[in-house]
């Protein structure tokens, strides 16, 4: 299966190591699926939290997301270590290994489980991207609205060219103009 030029006993030992590492990788991937599902629910919740505009809710949501991201980072590091060991056994470059390659090398239930995990992870990543894009759109709109509001307030508070800061007409700008005190 591994196409290694070693005697059969060593080949059998490497096959066992490969299967053990593959099992470790699948355990890590299952945990990653759980973390990404949690992250997705937090990202979806973020949309409604942003609409409520409560600093306390936004902060709480952010803290949950940060915790989830730390879990994902730790799992990513663990996955990287296992992939490195698998690459050594297969005599391949780490960057050449992905779930599609590993699924092709796995057999039986491991192969089916890897396909299932790959499918789940793909769907979760797409759903997370969509939820993040929706939150980004809300934030972009909010920032535009805040900017427009600040410009409006600034224009109301700033004195016009013909007015003093008190709101009265500047005396120097009245030359040659007809003024009416009525109205």
C-alpha positions as a Markdown table, in Angstrom:
| # | Residue | x | y | z |
|---|---|---|---|---|
| 1 | Unk | 0.0 | 0.0 | 0.0 |
| 2 | Unk | 2.7 | 2.5 | 0.9 |
| 3 | Unk | 5.1 | 1.5 | -2.0 |
| 4 | Unk | 8.1 | 1.6 | 0.2 |
| 5 | Unk | 11.3 | -0.3 | -0.9 |
| 6 | Unk | 11.8 | -2.1 | 2.4 |
| 7 | Unk | 11.5 | -5.7 | 3.4 |
| 8 | Unk | 8.0 | -7.0 | 4.3 |
| 9 | Unk | 8.5 | -6.9 | 8.1 |
| 10 | Unk | 9.5 | -3.3 | 8.1 |
| 11 | Unk | 6.7 | -2.6 | 5.6 |
| 12 | Unk | 4.2 | -4.2 | 8.0 |
| 13 | Unk | 5.6 | -2.1 | 10.9 |
| 14 | Unk | 5.4 | 1.1 | 8.9 |
| 15 | Unk | 1.8 | 0.1 | 7.8 |
| 16 | Unk | 0.9 | -0.2 | 11.5 |
| 17 | Unk | 2.5 | 3.1 | 12.4 |
| 18 | Unk | 0.7 | 4.7 | 9.4 |
| 19 | Unk | -2.7 | 3.4 | 10.6 |
| 20 | Unk | -2.0 | 4.5 | 14.2 |
| 21 | Unk | -1.1 | 8.0 | 13.0 |
| 22 | Unk | -4.1 | 8.0 | 10.7 |
| 23 | Unk | -6.3 | 7.2 | 13.7 |
| 24 | Unk | -4.7 | 10.0 | 15.7 |
| 25 | Unk | -5.3 | 12.4 | 12.8 |
| 26 | Unk | -8.9 | 11.4 | 12.5 |
| 27 | Unk | -9.4 | 11.9 | 16.3 |
| 28 | Unk | -7.9 | 15.4 | 15.9 |
| 29 | Unk | -10.1 | 16.1 | 12.8 |
| 30 | Unk | -13.2 | 15.1 | 14.7 |
| 31 | Unk | -12.3 | 17.5 | 17.5 |
| 32 | Unk | -11.8 | 20.2 | 14.8 |
| 33 | Unk | -15.2 | 19.5 | 13.4 |
| 34 | Unk | -16.7 | 20.0 | 16.9 |
| 35 | Unk | -14.7 | 23.3 | 17.4 |
| 36 | Unk | -15.7 | 24.6 | 13.9 |
| 37 | Unk | -19.4 | 23.7 | 14.6 |
| 38 | Unk | -19.2 | 25.7 | 17.9 |
| 39 | Unk | -17.4 | 28.5 | 16.0 |
| 40 | Unk | -20.2 | 28.5 | 13.4 |
| 41 | Unk | -22.9 | 28.8 | 16.0 |
| 42 | Unk | -21.0 | 31.8 | 17.6 |
| 43 | Unk | -20.5 | 33.4 | 14.1 |
| 44 | Unk | -24.3 | 33.0 | 13.4 |
| 45 | Unk | -25.1 | 34.5 | 16.8 |
| 46 | Unk | -22.7 | 37.4 | 16.1 |
| 47 | Unk | -25.1 | 38.7 | 13.4 |
| 48 | Unk | -28.0 | 39.1 | 15.8 |
| 49 | Unk | -25.6 | 40.4 | 18.5 |
| 50 | Unk | -24.4 | 43.1 | 16.1 |
| 51 | Unk | -28.0 | 44.1 | 15.3 |
| 52 | Unk | -28.7 | 44.6 | 19.0 |
| 53 | Unk | -25.7 | 46.8 | 19.4 |
| 54 | Unk | -25.1 | 46.0 | 23.0 |
| 55 | Unk | -21.5 | 46.4 | 24.0 |
| 56 | Unk | -21.8 | 43.7 | 26.7 |
| 57 | Unk | -23.3 | 41.2 | 24.2 |
| 58 | Unk | -20.7 | 42.0 | 21.5 |
| 59 | Unk | -17.9 | 41.6 | 24.0 |
| 60 | Unk | -19.3 | 38.3 | 25.3 |
| 61 | Unk | -19.6 | 37.0 | 21.7 |
| 62 | Unk | -16.1 | 38.1 | 20.9 |
| 63 | Unk | -14.7 | 36.3 | 24.0 |
| 64 | Unk | -16.5 | 33.1 | 23.0 |
| 65 | Unk | -15.1 | 33.4 | 19.5 |
| 66 | Unk | -11.6 | 34.0 | 20.8 |
| 67 | Unk | -11.7 | 31.0 | 23.0 |
| 68 | Unk | -12.9 | 28.9 | 20.1 |
| 69 | Unk | -10.2 | 30.2 | 17.9 |
| 70 | Unk | -7.6 | 29.2 | 20.5 |
| 71 | Unk | -9.0 | 25.7 | 20.6 |
| 72 | Unk | -8.8 | 25.5 | 16.8 |
| 73 | Unk | -5.2 | 26.8 | 16.8 |
| 74 | Unk | -4.1 | 24.2 | 19.3 |
| 75 | Unk | -5.8 | 21.4 | 17.2 |
| 76 | Unk | -4.2 | 22.8 | 14.1 |
| 77 | Unk | -0.7 | 22.5 | 15.7 |
| 78 | Unk | -1.5 | 19.0 | 16.9 |
| 79 | Unk | -2.7 | 18.1 | 13.4 |
| 80 | Unk | 0.5 | 19.5 | 11.9 |
| 81 | Unk | 2.7 | 17.3 | 14.1 |
| 82 | Unk | 0.8 | 14.2 | 13.1 |
| 83 | Unk | 0.9 | 15.1 | 9.4 |
| 84 | Unk | 4.6 | 15.7 | 9.7 |
| 85 | Unk | 5.0 | 12.1 | 11.1 |
| 86 | Unk | 2.8 | 10.7 | 8.4 |
| 87 | Unk | 4.9 | 12.5 | 5.7 |
| 88 | Unk | 8.1 | 10.9 | 7.1 |
| 89 | Unk | 6.6 | 7.4 | 7.0 |
| 90 | Unk | 5.3 | 8.0 | 3.4 |
| 91 | Unk | 8.5 | 9.7 | 2.4 |
| 92 | Unk | 6.6 | 12.7 | 1.1 |
| 93 | Unk | 6.7 | 16.4 | 1.5 |
| 94 | Unk | 4.2 | 17.7 | 4.1 |
| 95 | Unk | 2.8 | 20.2 | 1.6 |
| 96 | Unk | 1.9 | 17.3 | -0.7 |
| 97 | Unk | -0.3 | 15.7 | 1.9 |
| 98 | Unk | -3.9 | 16.6 | 2.2 |
| 99 | Unk | -7.1 | 14.7 | 3.1 |
| 100 | Unk | -7.7 | 13.6 | -0.5 |
| 101 | Unk | -4.2 | 12.0 | -0.7 |
| 102 | Unk | -4.7 | 10.4 | 2.7 |
| 103 | Unk | -8.1 | 9.1 | 1.8 |
| 104 | Unk | -6.6 | 7.5 | -1.2 |
| 105 | Unk | -4.0 | 5.8 | 0.9 |
| 106 | Unk | -6.4 | 4.7 | 3.7 |
| 107 | Unk | -8.4 | 1.5 | 3.5 |
| 108 | Unk | -11.8 | 0.3 | 4.7 |
| 109 | Unk | -13.5 | 2.2 | 7.5 |
| 110 | Unk | -10.6 | 4.7 | 7.8 |
| 111 | Unk | -11.1 | 5.7 | 4.1 |
| 112 | Unk | -14.9 | 6.2 | 4.6 |
| 113 | Unk | -14.3 | 8.1 | 7.8 |
| 114 | Unk | -11.7 | 10.4 | 6.2 |
| 115 | Unk | -14.1 | 11.1 | 3.3 |
| 116 | Unk | -16.9 | 11.9 | 5.9 |
| 117 | Unk | -14.6 | 14.2 | 7.8 |
| 118 | Unk | -13.4 | 16.0 | 4.7 |
| 119 | Unk | -17.0 | 16.6 | 3.6 |
| 120 | Unk | -17.9 | 17.9 | 7.0 |
| 121 | Unk | -14.9 | 20.2 | 7.2 |
| 122 | Unk | -15.6 | 21.6 | 3.7 |
| 123 | Unk | -19.2 | 22.3 | 4.5 |
| 124 | Unk | -18.3 | 24.0 | 7.9 |
| 125 | Unk | -15.6 | 26.2 | 6.2 |
| 126 | Unk | -18.1 | 27.3 | 3.6 |
| 127 | Unk | -20.8 | 28.0 | 6.2 |
| 128 | Unk | -18.3 | 29.9 | 8.4 |
| 129 | Unk | -17.3 | 32.0 | 5.3 |
| 130 | Unk | -20.9 | 32.9 | 4.6 |
| 131 | Unk | -21.6 | 33.8 | 8.3 |
| 132 | Unk | -18.4 | 35.9 | 8.4 |
| 133 | Unk | -19.4 | 37.7 | 5.1 |
| 134 | Unk | -22.8 | 38.5 | 6.6 |
| 135 | Unk | -21.2 | 39.9 | 9.8 |
| 136 | Unk | -18.8 | 41.9 | 7.7 |
| 137 | Unk | -21.6 | 43.4 | 5.6 |
| 138 | Unk | -23.4 | 44.4 | 8.9 |
| 139 | Unk | -20.2 | 46.0 | 10.2 |
| 140 | Unk | -19.5 | 47.8 | 6.9 |
| 141 | Unk | -23.1 | 49.2 | 6.9 |
| 142 | Unk | -22.8 | 50.2 | 10.6 |
| 143 | Unk | -19.5 | 52.0 | 9.9 |
| 144 | Unk | -20.9 | 53.8 | 6.9 |
| 145 | Unk | -23.9 | 54.8 | 8.9 |
| 146 | Unk | -21.7 | 56.1 | 11.8 |
| 147 | Unk | -19.6 | 58.0 | 9.3 |
| 148 | Unk | -22.6 | 59.6 | 7.7 |
| 149 | Unk | -24.1 | 60.5 | 11.1 |
| 150 | Unk | -20.8 | 62.1 | 12.2 |
| 151 | Unk | -20.6 | 64.1 | 8.9 |
| 152 | Unk | -24.2 | 65.2 | 9.4 |
| 153 | Unk | -23.6 | 66.3 | 13.0 |
| 154 | Unk | -20.3 | 68.0 | 12.0 |
| 155 | Unk | -22.1 | 69.9 | 9.3 |
| 156 | Unk | -24.8 | 71.1 | 11.7 |
| 157 | Unk | -22.3 | 72.1 | 14.3 |
| 158 | Unk | -19.8 | 73.9 | 12.0 |
| 159 | Unk | -20.3 | 77.5 | 11.2 |
| 160 | Unk | -21.2 | 78.2 | 7.6 |
| 161 | Unk | -19.1 | 80.7 | 5.5 |
| 162 | Unk | -21.4 | 83.6 | 6.3 |
| 163 | Unk | -22.0 | 82.8 | 10.0 |
| 164 | Unk | -20.0 | 83.2 | 13.1 |
| 165 | Unk | -19.7 | 80.3 | 15.6 |
| 166 | Unk | -22.5 | 81.9 | 17.6 |
| 167 | Unk | -24.9 | 81.4 | 14.7 |
| 168 | Unk | -25.2 | 85.1 | 13.9 |
| 169 | Unk | -24.2 | 86.6 | 10.5 |
| 170 | Unk | -20.7 | 87.7 | 10.2 |
| 171 | Unk | -20.5 | 91.5 | 9.7 |
| 172 | Unk | -17.7 | 91.3 | 7.1 |
| 173 | Unk | -19.7 | 89.2 | 4.7 |
| 174 | Unk | -22.7 | 91.6 | 4.4 |
| 175 | Unk | -21.0 | 94.0 | 1.9 |
| 176 | Unk | -23.1 | 94.4 | -1.2 |
| 177 | Unk | -25.9 | 92.1 | 0.0 |
| 178 | Unk | -29.5 | 93.1 | 0.7 |
| 179 | Unk | -30.6 | 91.9 | 4.1 |
| 180 | Unk | -34.1 | 91.6 | 5.3 |
| 181 | Unk | -34.7 | 91.5 | 9.0 |
| 182 | Unk | -38.2 | 90.2 | 8.5 |
| 183 | Unk | -39.1 | 86.5 | 8.4 |
